[in-house]
Amino acid sequence: MDFAIPDDIRIYLAALDDFIEKEIVPLQMQDDNNRFFDHRREHARTDWDNNGLPRPEWEELLREMRRRADAAGHLRFGLPKEFGGADGSNLAMAVIREHLAHKGLGLHNDLQNESSIVGNFPQVLMFRDFGTPAQADEFINGMLKGTHRICFGLTEPEHGSDATWMETKGVRETRDGVDGWVLNGEKMWTTGMHVASHVMLFARTSGDDGAAKGITCFLVPADDKGVKIEEYMWTFNMPTDHPRVSFTDIWVPDSAIFGEPENGLALAQHFVHENRIRQAASGVGAAQYCIDQSVAYAKQRAPFGKPLSTNQAIQFPLTELHTECEMIRNLVYKTAAQMDEMSKPDVAIYLSDKVSMCNYRANRLVCESADRAIQVHGGIGYSRHMPFEHIYRHHRRYRITEGSEEIQIRKVAAHLFGFIDPSRKGKKKKA
């Protein structure tokens, strides 16, 4: 087995570093843009008097970063060539995401807004794989041009991890001779609603509560008069763009159905493995950053006449975290490489447990590493003049979102104890 990062990926990392130094760092430092990253970051980003939403100047800076990254050919790296990408592999994306997070807090990679010079575009692939030709043409081109922004309306106020108990309903109704649906319900954590053009709204259209079958996804215009933002949920990690939204007597035609009717949850699962492995890689990179900063600080800080680094109370916890980083990094790389050898359906059958292992352990690791960095740095570590509180607040949400760690541990247990048996599913297919 070859554990070396492939040469083409290593060369690309150097190209990214060069781009960051020449294009992104100067942008971050001009016009006091660094206020979005230094101790002023939470206030600079958050419009406290406007529901806690991101300030327009913060979002414009992120747009300019993405424009520059796109012009340089980096933003779409992970997309297929047909969409201007480079067919970036899962392994390449994992290595890149870890590398960028390991560089610390900066405009090059600020995942509070899921923003990076190497973007993640799961919805583009959803429209490629599930959309009608008309939907794919409109929405893929729109998303890449920036004219279309799509929110994800799945989670509900009374139903979190188990979407099969959804209360949002779709009822057939024909208007002016056009077959369609009336939609009613409420969704939580509808991220990006303040700038959305459409919502992927999941609604039960048949079947019993608790059944996976019978849920359909609809593309609902965000400016429909029946769409109402009820409140923006203020979170541990501000600013917020995660509202509770109500949908009242919204009528859409059959052409608004996205994907196979009655099988909408397949869309929700379509990109989960790619997202989770990339998220895990970012967690490893951020964790290693916290560890490295703590080691450097412990070497130069000398209370009581000797460096902190001479104390085993400092050495041992950081050594444990460093070891955990190494182990999780290798599992992430191995799993990402295996994903590149399989089709998406086979990844869901044969690797879902490994992806969950990577994700929940990496999310936990980065939180522990940020907390330890705060402790090692003492008072200054607790302040916002160091980035550790920001790293903790950001990554803490990933232990809940996109599958809480309890849900992912349950997935691993299902494989371990035979409740899910991949051997019964047939032979693996190459991607």
Beta strands, then each sheet from edge to edge (+ up, - down):
strand 1: 46-47
strand 2: 53-54
strand 3: 109-110
strand 4: 115-116
strand 5: 150-153
strand 6: 169-175
strand 7: 178-187
strand 8: 198-204
strand 9: 215-221
strand 10: 227-232
strand 11: 243-253
strand 12: 257-258
sheet 1: 1+ 2-
sheet 2: 3+ 4-
sheet 3: 5+ 8+ 9- 12+
sheet 4: 6+ 7- 11+ 10-
end
